[in-house]
Amino acid sequence: MIYGYARCSTNEERQDINRQKRELHTLGVTDEKCIYWEYESGMKDDRTEFNKLLDIVTEGDTVATTEVSRLTRSTKHLCEILQTVRDKKLILNIGGSFVVDCSKGELDPMTEGMIKMWGVFSEMERNIISQRVKSGIKNARTKGKQIGRPPTTVDGLPDKFWKYYQKYKNGEINVAEFARLLKCSRVTIYKYLSMVE
């Protein structure tokens, strides 16, 4: 069986994960249900969808991803993933150009070295970006600029909130349904409700 994994760091409003999904189709993941995808940081090693994928794969299965940085941006976590691939006797397909075949329970030292080197560069790239962002924020603050979103006010609540608010008040929908309709978290709904009630 061929499974795919796609990941973006930020939500769908800022990054489109569909490009990765299309590339996974070209890598042989023909069934959409076999693609596990999520919006999570690559430095996080406890990701819901990735863990589901690792739980479902069995000996001889292939896990496809577009690049190493989609699996993780942590060298330590990459080493753990490679160990899992070896232990479960899986095949790892990275972008179609690099295949790690551990179906016999072994990993060629040269291949292992190459992947770990990619992992180091991926983590370094992430750290450089993080450092630049922090430097930019610090620079902006020294110039007196406001960082982040402006505080939400009652007047600034989205129109969709008001559209469904009365249904919530009437008991027709609960907080979870309200959040789903607004495509936001329940925490956000509670925050909005605390402003108007």
N, C-alpha and C positions, 0 to 999 in steps of 0.2 A: 504494500500500500504506500502511496506517496502523499505526504502531508506537507503543508506549507505554513510558514510563520512570517507575519508582517508586523512591524512595530513603528510607531512614530512617537516622539517625545511629547508633543502637544496635541490638543484636541483638533477635531475635524475642521473647525473654523480657521485654524492657522496652518494645518498640514493635511494634505490629501493622501490617504493611505491606498487609494485605488490604483495608483501607478504600480505599487508593489504587488498588489493582487493580480494585475494584468501580467506582470513579469513572472509571477508564480505559475500562471496558466501556461506560459511558454516553457516553464521548467517541468511541466508534466502534471501539475496539480489541477486536474480537470474538474473535480467535484468541489464546488464552492463550500460545501460542509466540511471539507478537509483542510480549509484554510483557517488557522487560528490567528487572530489579529487583535491588537490593543493599542491604546494610547498610554504609554508608560515610559518612564525614564529608563534609558539603557543601563544606568548604574544600579538600578534596583534589581536585586537577584530573586525576589519573591514576587513574580508576576502571575496573576491568575490564569490567563490564557496560555502562557508558555508552560506553566505547571500542568495544566490540563493536557496539553500536547504531549509532554514527557510521560504523563501517566498512561496515555492511550496507546503510544507506539509500542510495537513488539518486534522481536528479532527479525531482521531482514527488511524492515520498513525504511523508507527514505524520508528525511526531513529536508525540505528545500527552503532557502531564504535568499534574498537578493544580495546581501553582503554581510560580512561578519558583524558590523556595527548594529545590524538589526537584531542579532542574537543577544548581544551585550556590548557595553562599553567598558566593562571591567575585566582586566586580564585574569584576576583571580576567579571570577565567575566563568570565564571562557574555559579555563582549565577544568573546572567542575563539569561543565557541559561536555567537553571532550571525553572526560572519564565516563559520563553517563552514556554517551554514544558508543564508547568502547564496551562498556559493561552490558548494554542492551543489544549489542551487535547490530547497530544501525548504519545507515549510509547518510552522510550529510552532504547536500548539494548546495554550494555557495555560488549563486549567480550563473550556474551552468558551466562556468570555466574552471571550477575547482571542486573536485569530488573527493570526499574523505570516506573511504570504504572500510568500515570496521565490522562488516558482516561476519568475518571470521574471528572477531574478538581481538584483533591486533590493529595497531596504528603505526604506519611507517614513520620512523623518526624524522625524516626530512619533511614530510607532510605536517607532522605535529609542530615542528619548528617554524614552518611557514605560517601556519594558522596563529600560533602564539605571537609571532612577530606582527601580524596584522592586528591582533588584539592589543598589543602594546601601542601601535600607532593610533588605533581607534580611541583608546583611553586617553592618549596624549592629546589628540585632536579635541576631545570633549573638554579636557582640562584647560586647554588654551582658550577655547570659546568661553568657558566659564570665567576665566581670568579676565578676558576682554570685557565681558558683560559687567563684572563687578567694578572694573576700572571705569567703564563708561558711566555707571550709576553714581560712583563716587564723584566723578568729574561734574556730572549734571547737578548733584546736590550742592557742590561747592559754588555753583553758579546760581543757586536758589531755585532750581527747577523742581517741580513736583514729580515724584517717581510713582509709577503705578497708576491704577485707575482712580479717577476722582470718586469721592464718596457718593454712594447712591442715596438719593432723596426720594421722598414720596412722589414728587413731580417727575422724577427720572425713572420710575418703575416702567417696565416694558408694557406696551399696549396689550400683549397677549395675557399678561398677568390680570389686567382688569377684565379681559374677555372671559376668563374662567373663574375669577374671584367669587362671583355671585353663586356659581355652581358649587364651589367649595363651601360657602356660607350656608347654602341650602342643604348640605350633606349629600349632594349628588356625586361628588368625587372626594377622594381622600388626598392626603399630602403626597403619597407616592404617585397617584394618577396625575395630580396637579404638576408634579415635577416632570413626569413623562411628557405631558402636553406642552410644557414650556422648554423641554429638552435641557433641563438643568438638574442640579442635585436637590435632595430634600432639604439640606442645610440652607440652600439659597431660598427655597420657598419659606422656610421658617423665618429667615431673616426678613423677607418681604412682608410676611404676615405680622411680624413684631412691629413693623413700621406703620401699619395701617390699623391695627387693632388695639 
